[in-house]
Amino acid sequence: MSDYVIETDNLSFRYSKQKNVLENMSIKVPKGSIYGFLGPNGAGKSTTMRLLTGIIPEQGNAIKLFGEPLQSQLPEVFSRIGSLVEAPALYLHLSGIDNLKYLAKLRNIPAQRIAEVLELVNLTKDGNRKAKQYSLGMKQRLAIAMSLLSEPELLLLDEPVNGLDPNGILDIRTLLVRLNHEKGVTIFVSSHLLSEIEKMCTHIAIINRGKLRFEGTMQELANKTGRCKVQLTLDNAAQWLPQLEMAYKNVLLLNESQLSLEMGQRELIPDFIKSLTAKNANIYEVKILDGLEEWFMTITNEK
């Protein structure tokens, strides 16, 4: 039994002979993980999701799901997978319950699962309302409920919080973490909201221009970049710019009281602050900018 729910071995794809959308991309998604799949617009995220869900056929035999080649498991494997890759396909004139009943009948799923998935996504009280009366967040939760009907082991989600307000985003994040912790569902999620990925994912992959730039845990990503970016708030920031530029990389004046710079590692910060205060610098705040957004920008800007 494989430890990985998804594996790709040098996955490549092209829509035309002139350009590869994906080039030799090898990823490994551990069982039981929440795996964030990141990249700028046009990097190949949506194409990868469509390949994994069979919406478009792969050009080769590079994809394994649950340790076996995807092509040898079609279509039976989709009983083990739930997905939300395109916009939610809802019948807006039907209630939430009737949308689920239709899908359950189509896929020979016991009717009792409907109440279970509605409770999972916190839509029990709204099950009899027509889907056209749902907010955008409720429609997303109903779509996720539809993907959960077959009790999948793997959930594939492409931009599940796109367009949602902060409360809707929080609802979806809470739901996904609960599904992972309580049901053991492996979740593969693509999103451009880096703060959400940082809050819920155990593993991440970053792709750019169709190539895998990083794969691993959040801590492994921090170790890879090997740089610590610091933002200082102090009196007359411009005064300190010349001498800092001599000692540090990428020193930027942000405004009259703030500047940022890069140093090798965060352990250097205490001595750095001592040296500035010894020169009579009035420092009001030191902020370490080493979150996912900073790491993402560093990796995707690499040539």
C-alpha positions as CSV (number, residue, x, y, z in Angstrom):
1,M,0.0,0.0,0.0
2,S,1.5,3.3,-1.1
3,D,2.1,6.1,1.5
4,Y,1.0,8.6,-1.2
5,V,-2.5,9.2,-2.4
6,I,-1.3,11.1,-5.5
7,E,1.9,10.6,-7.4
8,T,3.0,12.0,-10.7
9,D,6.2,10.9,-12.5
10,N,7.5,13.5,-14.9
11,L,4.0,14.6,-15.8
12,S,4.0,16.7,-19.0
13,F,1.1,18.2,-20.9
14,R,0.7,20.5,-23.9
15,Y,-2.3,21.9,-25.7
16,S,-0.2,22.6,-28.8
17,K,3.2,21.6,-30.2
18,Q,4.6,25.0,-29.5
19,K,4.4,25.1,-25.7
20,N,4.4,22.8,-22.7
21,V,1.8,23.7,-20.1
22,L,3.4,21.2,-17.7
23,E,7.0,19.9,-17.9
24,N,8.3,16.9,-16.1
25,M,6.4,17.6,-12.9
26,S,6.7,15.0,-10.2
27,I,4.7,15.4,-7.0
28,K,3.9,13.2,-4.1
29,V,0.8,13.9,-1.9
30,P,1.1,12.0,1.5
31,K,-2.0,10.1,2.7
32,G,-3.8,12.2,5.4
33,S,-2.3,15.5,4.4
34,I,-3.8,18.8,3.4
35,Y,-1.7,19.6,0.4
36,G,-1.6,23.2,-1.0
37,F,-1.0,23.5,-4.7
38,L,0.3,27.0,-5.5
39,G,1.5,29.0,-8.5
40,P,0.9,32.3,-10.3
41,N,-1.8,32.7,-12.9
42,G,-0.9,30.5,-15.9
43,A,1.5,28.3,-14.0
44,G,-0.4,25.1,-14.8
45,K,-2.5,24.6,-11.6
46,S,-5.9,24.2,-13.2
47,T,-4.5,21.9,-16.0
48,T,-3.0,19.7,-13.3
49,M,-6.3,19.5,-11.5
50,R,-8.2,18.6,-14.7
51,L,-5.7,15.9,-15.4
52,L,-6.0,14.4,-11.9
53,T,-9.8,14.4,-12.1
54,G,-9.9,13.0,-15.7
55,I,-11.6,16.0,-17.1
56,I,-8.8,16.0,-19.7
57,P,-6.9,12.8,-20.5
58,E,-3.2,12.6,-19.7
59,Q,-0.7,12.4,-22.5
60,G,1.2,9.4,-21.2
61,N,0.9,7.3,-18.1
62,A,2.5,9.5,-15.4
63,I,-0.4,9.8,-12.8
64,K,-0.9,7.3,-10.0
65,L,-3.8,7.5,-7.5
66,F,-3.8,5.3,-4.4
67,G,-0.6,3.6,-5.7
68,E,-2.0,2.5,-9.1
69,P,-1.9,4.1,-12.5
70,L,-4.9,6.4,-13.0
71,Q,-5.8,5.1,-16.5
72,S,-6.0,1.5,-15.3
73,Q,-8.6,2.5,-12.6
74,L,-11.0,4.5,-14.7
75,P,-13.8,5.1,-14.0
76,E,-14.1,3.1,-10.8
77,V,-11.5,5.2,-9.0
78,F,-13.8,8.2,-8.9
79,S,-16.0,6.5,-6.3
80,R,-13.0,7.2,-4.0
81,I,-12.6,10.8,-5.0
82,G,-14.6,14.0,-4.5
83,S,-13.8,17.0,-6.6
84,L,-14.7,20.6,-7.1
85,V,-12.7,21.8,-10.1
86,E,-15.0,23.9,-12.2
87,A,-17.7,26.3,-11.0
88,P,-20.3,24.4,-8.8
89,A,-22.7,22.5,-11.0
90,L,-25.9,23.2,-9.2
91,Y,-29.6,23.0,-10.2
92,L,-30.6,26.4,-8.9
93,H,-34.3,25.8,-9.2
94,L,-34.0,22.7,-6.8
95,S,-33.4,22.7,-3.1
96,G,-30.1,21.7,-1.6
97,I,-31.6,18.4,-0.6
98,D,-33.0,17.7,-4.1
99,N,-29.6,18.6,-5.7
100,L,-28.1,15.9,-3.4
101,K,-30.9,13.4,-4.0
102,Y,-30.4,13.7,-7.8
103,L,-26.7,13.0,-7.5
104,A,-27.1,10.2,-5.0
105,K,-29.6,8.4,-7.3
106,L,-27.3,8.9,-10.3
107,R,-24.4,7.4,-8.4
108,N,-26.3,4.7,-6.4
109,I,-25.4,6.3,-3.1
110,P,-27.7,5.5,-0.1
111,A,-30.2,8.3,0.6
112,Q,-29.2,8.5,4.3
113,R,-25.9,10.0,3.2
114,I,-27.7,13.2,2.3
115,A,-28.5,14.2,5.9
116,E,-24.9,13.3,6.9
117,V,-23.2,15.5,4.3
118,L,-25.6,18.4,5.0
119,E,-24.6,18.3,8.6
120,L,-20.9,18.1,7.7
121,V,-21.1,21.4,5.7
122,N,-23.5,23.0,8.2
123,L,-26.5,23.3,5.8
124,T,-29.0,21.1,7.6
125,K,-31.3,24.1,8.4
126,D,-31.1,25.3,4.8
127,G,-31.6,22.0,3.0
128,N,-35.1,22.7,1.8
129,R,-34.3,26.2,0.5
130,K,-33.8,26.5,-3.3
131,A,-30.1,26.8,-4.3
132,K,-30.8,30.1,-6.1
133,Q,-31.5,31.6,-2.6
134,Y,-28.1,30.5,-1.3
135,S,-25.2,32.9,-0.7
136,L,-22.0,32.2,-2.7
137,G,-20.5,30.6,0.4
138,M,-23.5,28.3,0.9
139,K,-23.3,27.3,-2.8
140,Q,-19.7,26.4,-2.3
141,R,-20.6,24.3,0.8
142,L,-23.4,22.6,-1.1
143,A,-20.9,21.7,-3.9
144,I,-18.5,20.3,-1.3
145,A,-21.4,18.3,0.2
146,M,-22.0,16.8,-3.3
147,S,-18.4,15.9,-3.6
148,L,-18.6,14.2,-0.1
149,L,-21.6,12.0,-0.9
150,S,-19.5,8.9,-1.8
151,E,-17.4,9.2,1.4
152,P,-14.2,9.9,-0.6
153,E,-10.7,9.2,0.6
154,L,-9.4,12.1,-1.5
155,L,-10.9,15.6,-2.1
156,L,-9.6,17.7,-5.0
157,L,-10.6,21.4,-4.8
158,D,-9.6,24.2,-7.2
159,E,-10.0,27.6,-5.7
160,P,-12.7,26.6,-3.2
161,V,-12.9,30.0,-1.5
162,N,-12.7,32.2,-4.7
163,G,-15.0,35.2,-4.4
164,L,-16.1,34.5,-0.8
165,D,-16.2,37.1,2.0
166,P,-14.0,36.6,5.1
167,N,-16.8,34.7,7.0
168,G,-17.3,32.4,4.0
169,I,-13.5,31.7,3.7
170,L,-13.4,30.9,7.4
171,D,-16.3,28.5,7.1
172,I,-14.7,26.6,4.2
173,R,-11.3,26.5,6.0
174,T,-12.9,25.2,9.2
175,L,-14.8,22.5,7.2
176,L,-11.7,21.3,5.3
177,V,-9.6,21.0,8.5
178,R,-12.4,19.1,10.2
179,L,-12.8,16.7,7.3
180,N,-9.1,16.0,7.4
181,H,-8.8,15.6,11.2
182,E,-12.1,13.8,11.9
183,K,-12.6,11.8,8.7
184,G,-9.0,11.3,7.6
185,V,-9.7,12.8,4.1
186,T,-6.6,13.7,2.1
187,I,-7.2,17.1,0.6
188,F,-5.5,18.5,-2.5
189,V,-6.4,22.2,-2.7
190,S,-5.3,24.9,-5.2
191,S,-5.7,28.5,-4.2
192,H,-4.2,31.9,-4.8
193,L,-5.0,33.0,-1.2
194,L,-1.6,32.3,0.3
195,S,-2.7,33.2,3.9
196,E,-5.4,30.5,3.8
197,I,-3.0,27.9,2.5
198,E,-0.5,28.8,5.3
199,K,-3.2,28.4,8.0
200,M,-4.5,25.0,7.0
201,C,-2.0,23.0,4.9
202,T,0.5,20.5,6.1
203,H,2.4,20.3,2.8
204,I,2.7,22.6,-0.2
205,A,3.9,22.5,-3.8
206,I,4.8,25.6,-5.8
207,I,4.8,25.5,-9.6
208,N,5.8,28.2,-12.0
209,R,5.7,28.1,-15.8
210,G,4.7,24.5,-15.7
211,K,7.6,23.3,-13.6
212,L,7.7,22.2,-10.0
213,R,9.8,24.7,-8.0
214,F,9.3,23.3,-4.5
215,E,7.5,20.5,-2.7
216,G,7.6,19.8,1.0
217,T,6.4,20.9,4.5
218,M,6.1,24.6,5.5
219,Q,9.3,24.2,7.6
220,E,11.2,22.7,4.7
221,L,10.2,25.7,2.6
222,A,11.4,28.2,5.2
223,N,14.8,26.3,5.3
224,K,15.1,26.3,1.5
225,T,14.8,30.0,1.0
226,G,17.6,30.5,3.6
227,R,16.8,34.2,3.9
228,C,15.2,36.3,6.6
229,K,13.4,39.5,5.6
230,V,13.0,42.2,8.3
231,Q,10.9,45.4,8.3
232,L,12.1,48.1,10.7
233,T,10.1,51.1,12.0
234,L,12.5,53.8,13.2
235,D,13.0,57.6,13.2
236,N,14.2,59.0,9.9
237,A,14.6,55.7,8.0
238,A,16.3,57.4,5.0
239,Q,19.2,58.4,7.2
240,W,20.1,54.7,7.8
241,L,19.7,53.6,4.2
242,P,23.3,54.1,3.0
243,Q,25.1,52.2,5.7
244,L,22.6,49.4,5.7
245,E,23.0,49.0,1.9
246,M,26.7,48.3,2.5
247,A,26.0,45.4,4.8
248,Y,22.7,43.8,3.7
249,K,20.8,42.7,0.6
250,N,17.7,44.2,-0.9
251,V,17.4,47.2,1.4
252,L,14.3,49.1,0.5
253,L,13.0,52.4,1.9
254,L,9.2,51.9,2.4
255,N,8.3,55.3,3.8
256,E,9.8,58.0,6.0
257,S,9.8,55.7,9.0
258,Q,10.0,52.2,7.6
259,L,12.5,50.2,5.6
260,S,13.1,46.5,4.9
261,L,16.2,44.4,4.2
262,E,17.3,40.8,3.9
263,M,19.8,39.0,6.2
264,G,21.0,35.4,6.1
265,Q,19.1,34.1,9.1
266,R,16.9,35.3,12.0
267,E,19.6,34.5,14.6
268,L,21.5,37.6,13.3
269,I,18.6,39.9,14.3
270,P,19.6,40.5,18.0
271,D,23.1,41.7,17.2
272,F,21.7,43.7,14.3
273,I,19.4,45.6,16.6
274,K,22.1,46.1,19.2
275,S,24.4,47.6,16.6
276,L,21.8,50.1,15.5
277,T,20.8,51.1,19.0
278,A,24.5,51.6,19.8
279,K,24.5,54.2,17.0
280,N,21.5,56.0,18.6
281,A,18.8,54.6,16.3
282,N,15.3,55.0,17.8
283,I,13.7,51.6,16.8
284,Y,10.0,51.2,17.4
285,E,9.2,47.9,15.8
286,V,11.0,44.9,14.2
287,K,8.9,42.7,12.1
288,I,10.1,39.4,10.5
289,L,8.5,38.9,7.1
290,D,9.1,35.2,6.6
291,G,5.6,33.9,5.9
292,L,4.4,31.9,2.9
293,E,3.9,35.1,0.8
294,E,7.5,36.0,1.1
295,W,8.7,32.5,0.4
296,F,6.3,32.2,-2.6
297,M,7.6,35.5,-4.1
298,T,11.2,34.4,-3.6
299,I,10.7,31.1,-5.4
300,T,8.5,32.2,-8.2
301,N,10.8,35.1,-9.0
302,E,13.9,32.8,-9.3
303,K,15.2,32.5,-12.8
